Amino acid sequence: MHYTTDVPCLLAVDNLNCVDQSTEYLHPTHYTNLRGRDLAAPYLLLQSLRRPPRYGATIAALTSNATMRSVDDYVFLAGFNHQVCGYSSREMQCALEHYSISRAIHLPLTVPTLRAVEATTGSVPADLRSWCEMY
């Protein structure tokens, strides 16, 4: 897709970390377990993170049971480090209220929880992370 898309496109992938789950492959004589990454469609979706469409973007969301280690793997796979400027105290308050009201974060607001948010949203402000470390 990196070379062939001439029109703007958005590729949205939900539950991306499910490609790490195994699936049963039924052969006429036996069945075996295959990793999702070994199948063609999930493999292509993962490649779209590394090489997004030429005139577009790829957005991926992870399931709530994604481990912190796998979140880091997906952030690395995406190949970007989007830096967000620090928040003012008012912006910080609004961000925390938004996370609470929208139930975007069900766990206590901690640095590992923010890593999960960062994997799905692209980035969180550095001072939000340092604020969590203080409290």
N, C-alpha and C positions, 0 to 999 in steps of 0.2 A: 504494500500500500504506500510505502514511502515514495515510490517512483511513479505509481500509476494514477494517483488521485489528482485530477485537474480541477475539481470543484471542491469548495469547502465542505468538510465533513467532520462529524463528531462521532467517535466510537466510544460508547459507554458500556462498561463491563461491570456487572454486579456479581458479588460473591466470588471475587477473583481467587481468593485463597482456596477455593474448592478444587483447583487444579492439583493441589497437593494430596488430595484424597485418592484412594485407590478405587478402581471400578472393576467389576467382574467381566471378563471376556469369555464368552461361551463359544467353544470350539465343538464340532460334532462329537469328538471323543472325550474331551475334558474341558475344564474351565480353569482360568488362571486370573490372577489379579494384576492389573496394569496401573501404573501411576497415571494420573490425569495428564501430566506434562508429556507423556509418551504418545498421546493421541493428537491427531492433526489439528483439530479445531482449538483445543486449549493451548496448544503450542503456538499457533498463530496469534491468539489473543495476547499471550505473553510477549511475543515478538513485537506486537503493536505498541507495547509500552516502551520498549527499547528504541524502536524506530517508528514514531507516530506518522500518521498520514501527512503527505507533503503539504497540503493546504488544510490543515485541521488539527485536531487534538484527540488524545485518548484519555478518558477519565475512568478510573477504576475504583470500586468500593469493595471493602473486605467485610466478611461476616463478623459478627460480634465475638465469635470464639477464636479469632485469629490470635496467635501467640505473639508476644513482643518480639521474639526472634524472627518470626516470619514477617512481621510488619517491617522490620529493618531490611529484610531481604527485598521486599517489594519496593521500598523507598529507594534502595540501591539500584534495583532493576529499572525504575523509572528514569534514572540518570539525570535528575535535576536537583538542584538545591535552591529553592525559591526563598529568597531572603525577604522578610517582612519587617518594616520599620517598627520600632517600639511603640507601644500604646501609651496614650495619656491616661491619667487616672480615671477619667470619665469613660474613655474607650475600654479600659480594662474592666470597669464595672459592668458596662454593657455586654462585653464578651462573656463574662462569667454568668451574668443573668441569662443571656441567650443559651449558653450551654445547659444551664439548669432548667429553664422553662421549656426548651425544645426537647429535653431529654436526650440530647445528642450524646451526653455522657451520663451513664447510669452509675458509674463507679465514682468514688471520691476523686476530686480533681488533683491528680498527681502528675509527676513528670512522665512515667510510663503511659498513663492515660493520654497525655498530650501527644506522645509519640504515635499512638493509634489515630488520633485526630489528624496529626500531621500527614500520616500515610494516606488518609482519605481526602484531605482538603488541600494538600500541597505544602502547607507550612503553618506554623503558629508563631506569633511574635516571641522573640528571645526573652523579653522581660516578663511575659506570661509564664514561661518556664521557670525563670528565676523567682518569680513571685510564689510559685508552687513549692519551690525548694525551701523558701523561708517559712512557709506555713505547713 
